[in-house]
């Protein structure tokens, strides 16, 4: 680990010099790329610098203890050594975490797809509440939400919908939301007061990276239709909504958020690119494909990552066994504690794998 850190220090110093050169600054794209790399390395370099200082002070105090005879001074040295040992161990663990391979998608915008599963109208109502929850979470993080395709029913429930969250690090926070979410409560439509169980599915995709993806015109079927609201009520008299079907894969993308057909087509192509990127990545990596299938599931009640129990006021994530008794705040977008716990659990698993 120390050898790797020393190489990173050399790279950091090189970048520090490069981004200050006039000829590099003049090349805006190169400068931005180097500045981003420099910024990503900064937390590691700062942590390593503190680690080295702590180890140097610790070693100096250990040497003093071998020659010091004054009892009071020895007592102080023992206290310092204990603190420095503890701090150096903490910093070593921090460095291990910082050196873990970073998910290349973490900084990207994210596409979220929500579908009502088992439970009929109640599932659709809950799907709409989860959509609202994610919108509020995005707002708390100062991210922008752009709707892509929203299909509601007569009661204001969400049959299915997709939206993009635009903001630095959006995918890193949303990526653990993929899977089946189960709700247990008494629906407004229930006259007997019985608790019902319903499910929705959430799928999370990073926005496609800037890679060359060949999408041939002959492989696309493009349909136009009128944007519609709840219950199929037409809100536009012109056919501005776009549906693109990628014939080789069967992937379908709808976009009706924009009033302009041209803008909807551009957005739909962007989403298609993300879906195709994910599709081809899944094919190339069997483990990734298996993991994604287990994440999303079919919407059956038995396949779940999280349960929202309204009568007991709790939210439980079954992957990490964490229960929060703050369902009202959670549904108002206060999901940061759960997201952070999932991130730390993922981090711990990666550290364990690295140690094996």
ChimeraX attribute file (.defattr): number of C-alpha atoms within 10 A of each C-alpha:
attribute: neighborCount
match mode: 1-to-1
recipient: residues
	/A:1	9
	/A:2	9
	/A:3	8
	/A:4	9
	/A:5	15
	/A:6	13
	/A:7	11
	/A:8	17
	/A:9	19
	/A:10	11
	/A:11	14
	/A:12	21
	/A:13	13
	/A:14	12
	/A:15	18
	/A:16	14
	/A:17	9
	/A:18	16
	/A:19	18
	/A:20	12
	/A:21	11
	/A:22	10
	/A:23	11
	/A:24	15
	/A:25	15
	/A:26	10
	/A:27	10
	/A:28	11
	/A:29	11
	/A:30	13
	/A:31	20
	/A:32	14
	/A:33	12
	/A:34	19
	/A:35	17
	/A:36	12
	/A:37	14
	/A:38	19
	/A:39	13
	/A:40	13
	/A:41	18
	/A:42	15
	/A:43	13
	/A:44	20
	/A:45	20
	/A:46	12
	/A:47	15
	/A:48	21
	/A:49	14
	/A:50	14
	/A:51	21
	/A:52	14
	/A:53	13
	/A:54	21
	/A:55	18
	/A:56	13
	/A:57	15
	/A:58	20
	/A:59	15
	/A:60	12
	/A:61	19
	/A:62	15
	/A:63	11
	/A:64	14
	/A:65	18
	/A:66	9
	/A:67	9
	/A:68	13
	/A:69	10
	/A:70	9
	/A:71	9
	/A:72	10
	/A:73	13
	/A:74	17
	/A:75	12
	/A:76	12
	/A:77	18
	/A:78	15
	/A:79	11
	/A:80	16
	/A:81	21
	/A:82	11
	/A:83	13
	/A:84	21
	/A:85	15
	/A:86	13
	/A:87	16
	/A:88	18
	/A:89	14
	/A:90	12
	/A:91	19
	/A:92	16
	/A:93	13
	/A:94	15
	/A:95	20
	/A:96	13
	/A:97	17
	/A:98	17
	/A:99	15
	/A:100	12
	/A:101	8
	/A:102	10
	/A:103	9
	/A:104	10
	/A:105	18
	/A:106	17
	/A:107	17
	/A:108	20
	/A:109	24
	/A:110	28
	/A:111	27
	/A:112	24
	/A:113	20
	/A:114	25
	/A:115	23
	/A:116	27
	/A:117	26
	/A:118	19
	/A:119	20
	/A:120	13
	/A:121	21
	/A:122	27
	/A:123	26
	/A:124	27
	/A:125	24
	/A:126	25
	/A:127	29
	/A:128	24
	/A:129	16
	/A:130	21
	/A:131	22
	/A:132	15
	/A:133	19
	/A:134	23
	/A:135	19
	/A:136	20
	/A:137	21
	/A:138	20
	/A:139	14
	/A:140	12
	/A:141	13
	/A:142	12
	/A:143	18
	/A:144	15
	/A:145	18
	/A:146	15
	/A:147	17
	/A:148	22
	/A:149	22
	/A:150	22
	/A:151	19
	/A:152	21
	/A:153	16
	/A:154	12
	/A:155	12
	/A:156	15
	/A:157	21
	/A:158	27
	/A:159	23
	/A:160	21
	/A:161	21
	/A:162	23
	/A:163	21
	/A:164	21
	/A:165	25
	/A:166	19
	/A:167	17
	/A:168	15
	/A:169	17
	/A:170	23
	/A:171	24
	/A:172	19
	/A:173	19
	/A:174	23
	/A:175	21
	/A:176	19
	/A:177	20
	/A:178	21
	/A:179	25
	/A:180	29
	/A:181	27
	/A:182	28
	/A:183	24
	/A:184	16
	/A:185	19
	/A:186	17
	/A:187	19
	/A:188	9
	/A:189	9
	/A:190	12
	/A:191	8
	/A:192	8
	/A:193	11
	/A:194	10
	/A:195	15
	/A:196	14
	/A:197	19
	/A:198	28
	/A:199	30
	/A:200	32
	/A:201	28
	/A:202	26
	/A:203	21
	/A:204	22
	/A:205	22
	/A:206	26
	/A:207	24
	/A:208	21
	/A:209	14
	/A:210	7
	/A:211	8
	/A:212	8
	/A:213	12
	/A:214	7
	/A:215	13
	/A:216	8
	/A:217	9
	/A:218	9
	/A:219	13
	/A:220	16
	/A:221	12
	/A:222	15
	/A:223	12
	/A:224	18
	/A:225	15
	/A:226	17
	/A:227	24
	/A:228	17
	/A:229	16
	/A:230	17
	/A:231	12
	/A:232	13
	/A:233	11
	/A:234	12
	/A:235	11
	/A:236	14
	/A:237	10
	/A:238	14
	/A:239	15
	/A:240	21
	/A:241	26
	/A:242	29
	/A:243	18
	/A:244	21
	/A:245	18
	/A:246	19
	/A:247	12
	/A:248	9
	/A:249	11
	/A:250	11
	/A:251	14
	/A:252	17
	/A:253	22
	/A:254	25
	/A:255	27
	/A:256	27
	/A:257	20
	/A:258	19
	/A:259	14
	/A:260	14
	/A:261	19
	/A:262	13
	/A:263	17
	/A:264	23
	/A:265	23
	/A:266	13
	/A:267	20
	/A:268	23
	/A:269	19
	/A:270	15
	/A:271	26
	/A:272	22
	/A:273	21
	/A:274	19
	/A:275	20
	/A:276	18
	/A:277	20
	/A:278	18
	/A:279	14
	/A:280	12
	/A:281	13
	/A:282	17
	/A:283	12
	/A:284	11
	/A:285	10
	/A:286	11
	/A:287	11
	/A:288	14
	/A:289	17
	/A:290	11
	/A:291	11
	/A:292	16
	/A:293	13
	/A:294	16
	/A:295	21
	/A:296	21
	/A:297	18
	/A:298	18
	/A:299	22
	/A:300	17
	/A:301	17
	/A:302	11
	/A:303	18
	/A:304	23
	/A:305	23
	/A:306	22
	/A:307	20
	/A:308	24
	/A:309	18
	/A:310	17
	/A:311	11
	/A:312	12
	/A:313	13
	/A:314	16
	/A:315	23
	/A:316	19
	/A:317	18
	/A:318	12
	/A:319	11
	/A:320	14
	/A:321	9
	/A:322	13
	/A:323	16
	/A:324	15
	/A:325	14
	/A:326	15
	/A:327	20
	/A:328	13
	/A:329	11
	/A:330	22
	/A:331	19
	/A:332	16
	/A:333	19
	/A:334	18
	/A:335	19
	/A:336	14
	/A:337	11
	/A:338	19
	/A:339	17
	/A:340	13
	/A:341	14
	/A:342	20
	/A:343	15
	/A:344	13
	/A:345	14
	/A:346	13
	/A:347	15
	/A:348	13
	/A:349	11
	/A:350	14
	/A:351	16
	/A:352	9
	/A:353	9
	/A:354	10
	/A:355	7
	/A:356	5
